[in-house]
């Protein structure tokens, strides 16, 4: 089993809980009532996303991050 590592964004929801996105995997979104639940749910979403790509014979996107310094 191959391990993958992706950056995820946890966005607090106004009504409580979190929405989670994966920038490297467009459309891979999940949510959870707590941070722990959101982490479990996004891991499952990522696994499903990767499995779908593999079934379709498509490449798994590589993480492409760049850090910028900004003066304020």
DSSP file (Angstrom, degrees, kcal/mol; ACC not computed):
  #  RESIDUE AA STRUCTURE BP1 BP2  ACC     N-H-->O    O-->H-N    N-H-->O    O-->H-N    TCO  KAPPA ALPHA  PHI   PSI    X-CA   Y-CA   Z-CA
    1    1 A X              0   0    0      0, 0.0     2,-0.3     0, 0.0     0, 0.0   0.000 360.0 360.0 360.0 127.3    0.0    0.0    0.0
    2    2 A X        -     0   0    0      1,-0.0     2,-0.4     0, 0.0     0, 0.0  -0.655 360.0-136.9 -88.2 141.3    1.5    3.4   -1.1
    3    3 A X        -     0   0    0     -2,-0.3     2,-0.3     2,-0.0    -1,-0.0  -0.801  18.1-167.6 -98.5 139.3    1.2    6.3    1.3
    4    4 A X        -     0   0    0     -2,-0.4     2,-0.4     2,-0.0     0, 0.0  -0.903   6.8-154.1-122.1 152.9    0.3    9.8    0.0
    5    5 A X        +     0   0    0     -2,-0.3     2,-0.3     2,-0.0    58,-0.2  -0.993  17.2 173.7-132.2 126.9    0.5   13.1    1.8
    6    6 A X        -     0   0    0     -2,-0.4     2,-0.3    56,-0.1    -2,-0.0  -0.961  33.2-116.2-132.2 148.1   -1.6   16.1    1.0
    7    7 A X        -     0   0    0     -2,-0.3    17,-0.4     2,-0.0    16,-0.4  -0.660  35.0-166.2 -76.2 136.0   -2.2   19.6    2.4
    8    8 A X        -     0   0    0     -2,-0.3     2,-0.5    14,-0.2    14,-0.2  -0.952  13.0-141.9-125.4 148.2   -5.7   20.0    3.7
    9    9 A X  E     -A   21   0A   0     12,-2.6    12,-1.8    -2,-0.4     2,-0.7  -0.945   8.1-157.4-112.1 120.8   -7.5   23.2    4.7
   10   10 A X  E     -A   20   0A   0     -2,-0.5     2,-0.6    10,-0.2    10,-0.2  -0.874  11.9-170.2 -97.4 116.2   -9.8   23.1    7.7
   11   11 A X  E     -A   19   0A   0      8,-3.3     8,-2.6    -2,-0.7     2,-0.1  -0.925  21.2-128.8-111.9 114.0  -12.4   25.9    7.4
   12   12 A X  E     -A   18   0A   0     -2,-0.6     2,-0.3     6,-0.2     6,-0.3  -0.390  24.0-134.7 -61.3 133.6  -14.5   26.6   10.5
   13   13 A X    >   -     0   0    0      4,-2.4     3,-1.7     1,-0.1    -1,-0.1  -0.670  10.5-127.3 -89.4 145.0  -18.2   26.7    9.6
   14   14 A X  T 3  S+     0   0    0     -2,-0.3    -1,-0.1     1,-0.3     3,-0.1   0.862 112.1  48.6 -58.3 -37.3  -20.4   29.5   11.0
   15   15 A X  T 3  S-     0   0    0      1,-0.3    -1,-0.3    -3,-0.0     2,-0.1   0.398 128.8 -88.0 -85.2   3.7  -22.9   26.9   12.4
   16   16 A X  S <  S+     0   0    0     -3,-1.7    -1,-0.3     1,-0.2    18,-0.1  -0.202  88.0  59.9 106.6 159.9  -20.1   24.9   14.0
   17   17 A X  S    S-     0   0    0     16,-0.4    -4,-2.4    -3,-0.1     2,-0.3  -0.333  78.1 -79.6  81.3-166.3  -17.9   22.1   12.7
   18   18 A X  E     -AB  12  32A   0     14,-2.9    14,-2.0    -6,-0.3     2,-0.4  -0.984  16.4-147.5-140.2 145.0  -15.5   22.3    9.8
   19   19 A X  E     -AB  11  31A   0     -8,-2.6    -8,-3.3    -2,-0.3     2,-0.4  -0.925  26.0-157.5-103.9 139.6  -15.4   22.1    6.0
   20   20 A X  E     -AB  10  30A   0     10,-3.3    10,-2.3    -2,-0.4     2,-0.3  -0.973  11.3-176.6-126.4 132.5  -12.3   20.5    4.7
   21   21 A X  E     -AB   9  29A   0    -12,-1.8   -12,-2.6    -2,-0.4     2,-0.5  -0.877  19.4-146.8-123.5 158.9  -10.7   20.9    1.2
   22   22 A X    >   -     0   0    0      6,-1.2     3,-1.9     3,-0.4     6,-0.4  -0.913   8.8-160.7-124.6 100.1   -7.7   19.3   -0.5
   23   23 A X  T 3  S+     0   0    0     -2,-0.5     3,-0.2   -16,-0.4    -1,-0.1   0.816  90.2  52.7 -53.9 -35.8   -6.1   21.9   -2.9
   24   24 A X  T 3  S+     0   0    0    -17,-0.4     2,-0.5     1,-0.2    -1,-0.3   0.650 108.2  54.4 -75.7 -14.1   -4.2   19.2   -4.9
   25   25 A X  S X  S-     0   0    0     -3,-1.9     3,-2.4     3,-0.2    -3,-0.4  -0.780  87.3-143.8-122.3  85.6   -7.4   17.2   -5.4
   26   26 A X  T 3  S+     0   0    0     -2,-0.5     3,-0.1     1,-0.3    -3,-0.1  -0.204  84.4  15.0 -54.0 130.7  -10.1   19.4   -7.0
   27   27 A X  T 3  S+     0   0    0      1,-0.2     2,-1.1    -5,-0.0    -1,-0.3   0.381  86.5 130.5  86.6  -4.0  -13.5   18.7   -5.7
   28   28 A X    <   +     0   0    0     -3,-2.4    -6,-1.2    -6,-0.4     2,-0.3  -0.727  32.7 150.9 -85.5 101.0  -12.3   16.6   -2.8
   29   29 A X  E     +B   21   0A   0     -2,-1.1     2,-0.3    -8,-0.2    -8,-0.2  -0.966  14.3 160.8-134.4 144.8  -14.3   18.2    0.0
   30   30 A X  E     -B   20   0A   0    -10,-2.3   -10,-3.3    -2,-0.3     2,-0.3  -0.869  15.7-153.5-148.1-177.1  -15.6   16.8    3.3
   31   31 A X  E     -B   19   0A   0     -2,-0.3     2,-0.3   -12,-0.3   -12,-0.2  -0.957   5.5-170.2-154.8 171.1  -16.8   18.1    6.7
   32   32 A X  E     -B   18   0A   0    -14,-2.0   -14,-2.9    -2,-0.3     6,-0.1  -0.967  32.9-125.6-164.4 153.0  -17.2   17.2   10.3
   33   33 A X  S    S+     0   0    0     -2,-0.3   -16,-0.4   -16,-0.3     2,-0.3   0.773 100.9  27.2 -73.2 -26.3  -18.8   18.4   13.5
   34   34 A X  S  > S-     0   0    0    -18,-0.1     4,-2.5     1,-0.1   -16,-0.2  -0.847  88.4-108.8-128.1 166.6  -15.5   18.3   15.3
   35   35 A X  H  > S+     0   0    0     -2,-0.3     4,-2.1     2,-0.2     5,-0.1   0.909 120.3  50.3 -61.7 -42.1  -11.9   18.7   14.1
   36   36 A X  H  > S+     0   0    0      2,-0.2     4,-2.1     1,-0.2    -1,-0.2   0.916 111.3  47.5 -63.7 -43.6  -11.3   15.0   14.8
   37   37 A X  H  > S+     0   0    0      1,-0.2     4,-2.6     2,-0.2    -1,-0.2   0.899 110.5  52.7 -64.4 -39.9  -14.4   13.9   12.8
   38   38 A X  H  X S+     0   0    0     -4,-2.5     4,-2.4     2,-0.2    -1,-0.2   0.883 108.2  51.4 -62.7 -38.7  -13.4   16.2   10.0
   39   39 A X  H  X S+     0   0    0     -4,-2.1     4,-1.8     2,-0.2    -2,-0.2   0.927 111.8  45.7 -64.3 -45.3   -9.9   14.6    9.9
   40   40 A X  H  X S+     0   0    0     -4,-2.1     4,-1.9     1,-0.2    -2,-0.2   0.928 114.4  48.9 -62.3 -45.4  -11.4   11.1    9.7
   41   41 A X  H  X S+     0   0    0     -4,-2.6     4,-2.2     1,-0.2    -2,-0.2   0.886 110.1  49.1 -65.8 -40.3  -13.9   12.1    7.0
   42   42 A X  H  X S+     0   0    0     -4,-2.4     4,-2.7     2,-0.2    -1,-0.2   0.865 108.0  55.1 -70.8 -33.2  -11.3   13.9    4.8
   43   43 A X  H  X S+     0   0    0     -4,-1.8     4,-2.4     2,-0.2    -1,-0.2   0.926 110.0  46.8 -61.3 -42.9   -9.0   10.9    5.0
   44   44 A X  H  X S+     0   0    0     -4,-1.9     4,-2.3     2,-0.2    -2,-0.2   0.896 112.0  50.6 -64.6 -39.9  -11.9    8.7    3.7
   45   45 A X  H  X S+     0   0    0     -4,-2.2     4,-2.4     2,-0.2    -2,-0.2   0.907 110.5  49.0 -64.6 -42.0  -12.7   11.2    1.0
   46   46 A X  H  X S+     0   0    0     -4,-2.7     4,-2.7     2,-0.2     5,-0.2   0.925 110.5  50.9 -63.5 -44.5   -9.0   11.3   -0.2
   47   47 A X  H  X S+     0   0    0     -4,-2.4     4,-2.5     1,-0.2    -2,-0.2   0.928 112.2  46.6 -59.1 -45.5   -8.9    7.5   -0.2
   48   48 A X  H  X S+     0   0    0     -4,-2.3     4,-2.2     2,-0.2    -1,-0.2   0.890 111.7  51.4 -63.2 -40.2  -12.1    7.4   -2.4
   49   49 A X  H  X S+     0   0    0     -4,-2.4     4,-2.1     2,-0.2    -2,-0.2   0.934 112.6  45.0 -61.8 -48.0  -10.8   10.1   -4.7
   50   50 A X  H  X S+     0   0    0     -4,-2.7     4,-2.6     1,-0.2    -2,-0.2   0.904 111.6  52.5 -65.4 -41.9   -7.5    8.2   -5.2
   51   51 A X  H  X S+     0   0    0     -4,-2.5     4,-2.4    -5,-0.2    -1,-0.2   0.895 109.0  50.5 -60.9 -39.7   -9.2    4.9   -5.7
   52   52 A X  H  X S+     0   0    0     -4,-2.2     4,-1.8     2,-0.2    -1,-0.2   0.909 110.2  49.5 -65.0 -42.0  -11.5    6.5   -8.4
   53   53 A X  H  <>S+     0   0    0     -4,-2.1     5,-2.9     1,-0.2     4,-0.4   0.933 112.0  48.5 -61.1 -44.9   -8.4    7.9  -10.2
   54   54 A X  H ><5S+     0   0    0     -4,-2.6     3,-1.2     1,-0.2    -2,-0.2   0.899 109.2  51.9 -63.2 -41.7   -6.7    4.5  -10.1
   55   55 A X  H 3<5S+     0   0    0     -4,-2.4    -1,-0.2     1,-0.3    -2,-0.2   0.846 112.3  46.8 -63.5 -33.3   -9.8    2.7  -11.4
   56   56 A X  T 3<5S-     0   0    0     -4,-1.8    -1,-0.3    -5,-0.2    -2,-0.2   0.437 114.7-118.0 -87.7  -0.1  -10.0    5.2  -14.3
   57   57 A X  T < 5 +     0   0    0     -3,-1.2     2,-0.3    -4,-0.4    -3,-0.2   0.765  65.8 143.9  70.4  25.7   -6.3    4.8  -15.0
   58   58 A X      < -     0   0    0     -5,-2.9    -1,-0.2    -6,-0.2    -2,-0.1  -0.667  53.7-102.9 -97.6 153.0   -5.6    8.5  -14.3
   59   59 A X        -     0   0    0     -2,-0.3     2,-0.6     1,-0.1    -1,-0.1  -0.368  30.1-118.0 -72.3 152.2   -2.5    9.8  -12.6
   60   60 A X        -     0   0    0     -2,-0.1    -1,-0.1     1,-0.0   -35,-0.1  -0.815  37.4-114.5 -89.3 122.1   -2.6   10.9   -8.9
   61   61 A X        -     0   0    0     -2,-0.6     2,-0.3   -37,-0.1   -37,-0.1  -0.229  25.4-130.3 -59.5 142.2   -1.8   14.6   -8.7
   62   62 A X        -     0   0    0      1,-0.1     2,-0.2   -56,-0.0    -1,-0.1  -0.678  28.6-100.7 -89.8 147.8    1.4   15.6   -7.0
   63   63 A X        -     0   0    0     -2,-0.3     2,-0.5   -58,-0.2    -1,-0.1  -0.499  36.6-170.7 -66.4 130.4    1.4   18.2   -4.3
   64   64 A X        +     0   0    0     -2,-0.2     2,-0.4     2,-0.0    -1,-0.1  -0.833  15.7 165.1-128.6  93.0    2.6   21.5   -5.7
   65   65 A X        -     0   0    0     -2,-0.5     2,-0.4     2,-0.0    -2,-0.0  -0.845  14.7-177.3-111.7 145.4    3.1   24.0   -2.9
   66   66 A X        -     0   0    0     -2,-0.4     2,-0.4     2,-0.0    -2,-0.0  -0.993  16.4-144.2-139.1 133.3    5.0   27.3   -2.9
   67   67 A X        -     0   0    0     -2,-0.4     2,-0.4     2,-0.0    -2,-0.0  -0.809  15.1-165.7 -99.5 137.3    5.5   29.5    0.1
   68   68 A X        -     0   0    0     -2,-0.4     2,-0.5     2,-0.0    -2,-0.0  -0.947  14.1-138.5-120.8 141.9    5.4   33.3   -0.4
   69   69 A X        -     0   0    0     -2,-0.4     2,-0.4     2,-0.0    -2,-0.0  -0.856  22.2-171.5 -97.6 134.9    6.6   35.9    2.1
   70   70 A X        -     0   0    0     -2,-0.5     2,-0.4     0, 0.0    -2,-0.0  -0.991  13.9-145.2-130.4 127.7    4.4   39.0    2.3
   71   71 A X              0   0    0     -2,-0.4    -2,-0.0     1,-0.1     0, 0.0  -0.762 360.0 360.0 -91.0 135.5    5.1   42.2    4.2
   72   72 A X              0   0    0     -2,-0.4    -1,-0.1     0, 0.0     0, 0.0   0.330 360.0 360.0-125.9 360.0    2.2   43.9    5.8
